[in-house]
Amino acid sequence: MSDKVKEVKDVAEVSEKAMKKQKGGFQLGTVLALVLMCVILSVLNHNFYNVTNIMSVFKQTAFNAFLATGMLLCLITAGIDLSVGANAVFCACIMGAMKQAGMSSGILMILVAILLGTAVGMTNGLLLTKLHLPHPFVSTLGMKNVLWGLALVVTNSQMVSGFPESVQWLGKKTIVAGFPVSFLVIIALYVVMHIFLSRTALGRSIYCLGGNKEATRLSGINTDRVLLFCYSVSGLMASLAGILSVGRSGICNGANATQPYDTDAIAACIIGGASFMGGKGTMIGTMLGCLIIAVLRNGFTLLSVDSAVQNVVLGLVIILSVFMDVVREEREVKRRRLASAKK
């Protein structure tokens, strides 16, 4: 037992060192990549640095940033949540169904969406911890299809508009120079989540779980509760993204559940330093990843790039992100072996 406890402490130390390392070299590289993309796009299209366009980038970032917050927690535990995009659309469609039913209370719509979105995330967690499904890829992929169907069913496959102003506030409200309130909310959220992950016992337990689940369990940490918490937060973040999407577009559309929102969130996390192997990832890196994805999509729009080409490029970005993850993991393993050999 003592050996296992020592092992989980080692995992925690490795995770902490990895976070410090990402704050330095790797995140500096991510910042440079973002700056380089902005420079190239500004050369190709002078409208890129237009204030209106920059505000549009921030709005696009906010939606993905909500989804990426929950996705990061799942990835740190060596899991994944492929249902986040469909969950966001489902929550938006639930509010649409309430609108179709004649309800006019925006606050009630928001509360119902948040509760249902969080419940979906909790269900994903329960499928893992209580039914012991082999991998969250299976359960969350199944949940994605369930939510896609439900989003169409509750709205009778119709687009719904005319939502109350309170529902649209998060995605629609702007302040000075058109700066979106949603991005301010994201900044505050990421600061709180950064403190949570780096300074609290539960946050460190999430990293430990991703590093070595069995050692974490034997050290006295309730791994099932940690997993349930992470997937519940993922559902909560998806519901907020759904509410934001209604404010941005003014409508809800169940057909959007098939959009690659989940892959954008995964790519943002991996670009920001998270790993499919678990135990790694920071909120700062994830924010940078979200900005890169938003700038890339915005650039496609400005340059009128064909949608087929967009899919090819974004697919290559995701593949490159995974490759970067594998290379980082291999380097980390070699570093550990060298450190062990010196001892």
C-alpha positions in Angstrom: 0.0 0.0 0.0 2.8 2.4 0.9 4.4 1.8 -2.5 1.2 2.8 -4.2 0.8 5.9 -2.1 4.4 6.8 -3.0 3.6 6.2 -6.6 0.6 8.6 -6.6 2.7 11.2 -4.9 5.3 10.8 -7.7 2.5 11.2 -10.3 1.3 14.4 -8.6 4.9 15.8 -8.7 5.3 14.9 -12.4 1.9 16.6 -13.2 3.0 19.7 -11.3 6.3 19.8 -13.1 4.5 19.3 -16.4 2.3 22.3 -15.7 5.3 24.5 -14.9 7.0 23.3 -18.0 4.0 24.2 -20.1 3.9 27.6 -18.6 7.3 28.2 -20.1 8.6 26.7 -23.4 5.6 25.0 -24.8 3.1 27.7 -24.2 5.6 30.2 -25.5 5.6 28.2 -28.7 1.8 28.2 -28.8 1.8 32.0 -28.4 4.3 32.3 -31.2 2.1 30.1 -33.4 -0.9 32.2 -32.7 1.0 35.4 -33.5 2.4 33.9 -36.7 -1.2 33.0 -37.8 -2.4 36.5 -37.1 0.5 38.1 -39.1 -0.1 35.8 -42.1 -3.8 36.5 -42.1 -3.3 40.2 -41.8 -1.1 40.1 -44.9 -3.5 38.0 -46.9 -6.5 40.1 -45.8 -6.2 43.6 -44.4 -9.7 43.3 -42.9 -8.4 40.8 -40.3 -7.3 43.5 -37.9 -10.6 45.4 -38.3 -12.1 45.9 -34.8 -15.4 44.3 -35.8 -13.5 41.2 -37.1 -11.4 40.9 -33.9 -14.6 41.1 -31.8 -16.0 38.3 -34.0 -13.0 36.2 -33.2 -13.6 36.7 -29.5 -17.2 35.7 -29.9 -16.2 32.5 -31.7 -13.6 31.8 -29.1 -16.1 32.0 -26.2 -18.3 29.2 -27.5 -15.4 26.8 -28.0 -13.8 27.9 -24.7 -16.9 26.8 -22.7 -16.8 23.3 -24.4 -13.0 23.1 -24.0 -13.2 23.8 -20.3 -15.2 20.6 -19.6 -13.2 18.7 -22.3 -10.0 19.6 -20.5 -11.1 18.1 -17.2 -12.1 14.9 -19.0 -8.8 14.7 -20.9 -6.8 15.2 -17.7 -8.4 12.1 -16.3 -7.4 10.2 -19.5 -11.0 10.3 -20.7 -12.9 12.2 -23.3 -16.4 13.7 -23.9 -17.6 13.4 -27.5 -21.1 14.6 -26.5 -20.3 18.2 -25.6 -21.3 19.7 -28.9 -24.5 17.7 -29.2 -25.3 18.5 -25.5 -24.9 22.3 -26.2 -27.3 22.0 -29.2 -29.7 19.9 -27.1 -29.8 22.5 -24.4 -30.5 25.2 -26.9 -33.3 23.1 -28.4 -34.8 22.5 -25.0 -35.2 26.2 -24.6 -36.6 26.3 -28.1 -39.2 23.6 -27.2 -40.2 25.7 -24.2 -40.6 28.7 -26.5 -42.7 26.6 -28.8 -44.9 25.6 -25.8 -45.6 29.2 -25.1 -43.3 29.8 -22.2 -41.8 33.3 -22.0 -39.6 33.2 -18.9 -36.0 33.4 -20.0 -34.7 32.7 -16.5 -36.7 29.5 -16.4 -35.4 28.4 -19.8 -31.8 29.0 -18.7 -32.3 27.1 -15.5 -33.8 24.1 -17.2 -31.1 24.1 -19.9 -28.3 24.2 -17.2 -30.0 21.4 -15.2 -30.5 19.2 -18.2 -27.0 19.8 -19.6 -25.4 19.0 -16.2 -27.6 15.9 -15.9 -26.3 14.7 -19.3 -22.8 15.1 -18.1 -23.6 13.3 -14.9 -25.1 10.5 -16.8 -21.9 10.1 -18.8 -20.0 9.9 -15.5 -22.4 7.4 -14.1 -22.0 5.2 -17.2 -18.3 5.0 -16.5 -18.4 4.7 -12.7 -21.5 2.6 -12.1 -22.0 0.6 -15.3 -18.2 0.3 -15.8 -18.3 0.9 -19.5 -14.8 0.2 -21.0 -14.0 3.7 -22.2 -15.7 7.1 -22.3 -15.2 7.2 -26.0 -18.0 4.6 -26.4 -20.5 6.0 -23.9 -20.1 9.7 -24.9 -20.2 8.8 -28.6 -23.5 7.0 -28.0 -24.7 9.9 -25.9 -23.9 12.3 -28.8 -26.2 10.4 -31.1 -28.9 10.2 -28.5 -28.8 14.0 -27.9 -28.8 14.7 -31.7 -32.0 12.7 -32.0 -33.6 14.4 -28.9 -32.7 17.9 -30.2 -34.6 17.2 -33.4 -37.5 15.5 -31.5 -38.2 18.2 -29.0 -38.3 20.9 -31.6 -40.1 18.8 -34.3 -37.0 19.3 -36.5 -37.7 23.0 -36.7 -35.6 26.0 -36.2 -36.9 28.2 -33.4 -36.4 31.9 -33.0 -37.8 34.8 -31.0 -36.1 34.0 -27.7 -36.4 36.4 -24.7 -33.7 39.0 -24.3 -32.5 37.4 -21.0 -31.8 34.1 -22.9 -29.8 36.0 -25.6 -27.9 38.3 -23.2 -24.8 36.1 -22.8 -24.2 35.6 -26.5 -25.5 39.0 -27.7 -24.4 41.6 -25.1 -21.4 43.8 -25.9 -19.6 46.7 -24.1 -17.0 49.2 -25.2 -16.1 48.9 -29.0 -18.3 45.9 -29.3 -16.3 43.8 -26.9 -18.4 40.7 -26.2 -19.5 40.1 -22.6 -19.2 36.3 -23.3 -15.5 36.6 -23.6 -15.2 38.5 -20.3 -17.1 35.7 -18.7 -14.7 33.2 -20.3 -11.7 35.1 -18.9 -13.2 35.1 -15.4 -14.1 31.4 -15.8 -10.6 30.4 -16.9 -9.0 32.3 -14.0 -11.2 30.5 -11.5 -10.6 27.1 -13.1 -6.8 27.7 -13.2 -6.8 28.4 -9.5 -9.1 25.4 -8.9 -6.8 23.0 -10.9 -3.5 24.3 -9.5 -4.3 25.2 -5.9 -7.1 22.9 -4.6 -7.0 19.3 -3.4 -9.7 18.2 -5.9 -7.9 19.8 -8.7 -4.7 17.9 -7.9 -6.7 14.7 -7.5 -7.9 15.2 -11.1 -4.3 15.3 -12.3 -3.4 12.3 -10.2 -6.3 10.3 -11.5 -5.1 10.9 -15.1 -1.6 9.9 -14.2 -2.4 6.6 -12.5 -5.9 5.7 -11.6 -5.2 2.6 -9.5 -2.5 4.4 -7.4 -4.9 7.3 -6.9 -7.6 5.0 -5.7 -5.3 3.2 -3.3 -4.1 6.5 -1.9 -7.6 7.1 -0.5 -9.0 9.3 -3.3 -12.6 8.4 -4.4 -11.8 8.1 -8.1 -15.5 7.6 -9.0 -16.5 10.9 -7.4 -13.7 12.7 -9.2 -14.8 11.3 -12.6 -18.4 12.1 -11.9 -17.5 15.6 -11.0 -15.4 16.1 -14.2 -18.1 14.8 -16.5 -20.8 16.8 -14.7 -18.8 20.0 -15.1 -18.4 19.1 -18.8 -22.2 18.9 -19.1 -22.5 22.2 -17.3 -20.1 24.0 -19.6 -21.9 22.5 -22.6 -25.2 23.9 -21.4 -23.6 27.4 -21.1 -22.2 27.0 -24.6 -25.8 26.2 -25.8 -27.2 29.3 -24.1 -24.5 31.4 -25.6 -25.2 30.0 -29.1 -28.8 31.1 -28.9 -27.7 34.6 -28.2 -25.2 34.7 -31.0 -27.5 33.4 -33.7 -30.9 34.1 -32.3 -32.1 30.6 -33.2 -31.7 27.0 -32.2 -31.4 24.2 -34.7 -31.2 20.5 -33.8 -29.4 19.7 -37.1 -26.3 21.5 -35.7 -25.7 18.6 -33.3 -23.7 17.0 -36.1 -21.3 19.9 -36.3 -17.7 19.2 -35.2 -17.9 21.3 -32.0 -16.4 18.4 -30.0 -13.4 18.1 -32.3 -12.7 21.8 -32.1 -12.8 21.5 -28.3 -10.4 18.5 -28.3 -8.1 20.2 -30.7 -8.0 23.4 -28.6 -7.0 21.3 -25.5 -4.4 19.2 -27.3 -2.8 22.3 -28.9 -2.8 23.9 -25.5 -0.8 21.0 -24.0 -3.3 18.5 -22.8 -2.7 14.8 -23.5 -4.9 11.8 -24.4 -2.7 9.9 -21.9 -4.1 12.0 -19.1 -2.5 14.0 -16.3 -1.6 17.1 -18.3 -3.2 20.3 -19.5 -3.7 23.8 -18.3 -6.4 26.5 -18.6 -3.9 29.0 -20.1 -2.8 26.5 -22.8 -6.4 25.7 -23.5 -7.3 29.3 -24.0 -4.5 29.7 -26.4 -5.7 26.6 -28.3 -9.2 28.1 -28.5 -7.9 31.3 -29.9 -5.9 29.5 -32.5 -9.0 27.5 -33.6 -11.1 30.7 -33.7 -8.5 32.6 -35.7 -8.1 29.7 -38.1 -11.9 29.5 -38.7 -12.1 33.3 -39.0 -9.3 33.3 -41.5 -11.2 30.7 -43.6 -14.2 33.0 -43.7 -12.2 36.1 -44.7 -10.4 34.2 -47.4 -13.6 32.6 -48.7 -12.0 29.2 -48.4 -14.2 26.3 -49.7 -15.9 24.3 -47.0 -14.3 21.1 -48.3 -10.8 22.6 -48.0 -11.7 23.9 -44.5 -12.5 20.4 -43.4 -9.2 19.1 -44.8 -7.2 21.7 -43.1 -9.0 21.4 -39.7 -8.6 17.6 -40.0 -4.8 18.0 -40.5 -4.7 20.4 -37.5 -6.3 17.7 -35.3 -3.9 15.0 -36.6 -1.0 17.3 -36.0 -2.2 18.0 -32.5 -2.4 14.3 -31.8 1.1 13.8 -33.2 2.4 16.6 -31.0 0.8 14.9 -28.0 2.5 11.6 -28.9 5.9 13.3 -29.4 5.6 15.1 -26.0 4.7 11.9 -24.3 7.7 10.0 -25.8 10.0 12.8 -24.8 8.6 12.8 -21.2 9.1 9.0 -21.0 12.7 9.3 -22.1 13.3 12.1 -19.6 12.0 10.0 -16.8 14.1 7.1 -17.8 17.2 9.2 -17.9 16.4 10.7 -14.5 15.9 7.2 -13.1 19.1 6.0 -14.5 21.1 8.9 -12.9 19.6 7.9 -9.5 
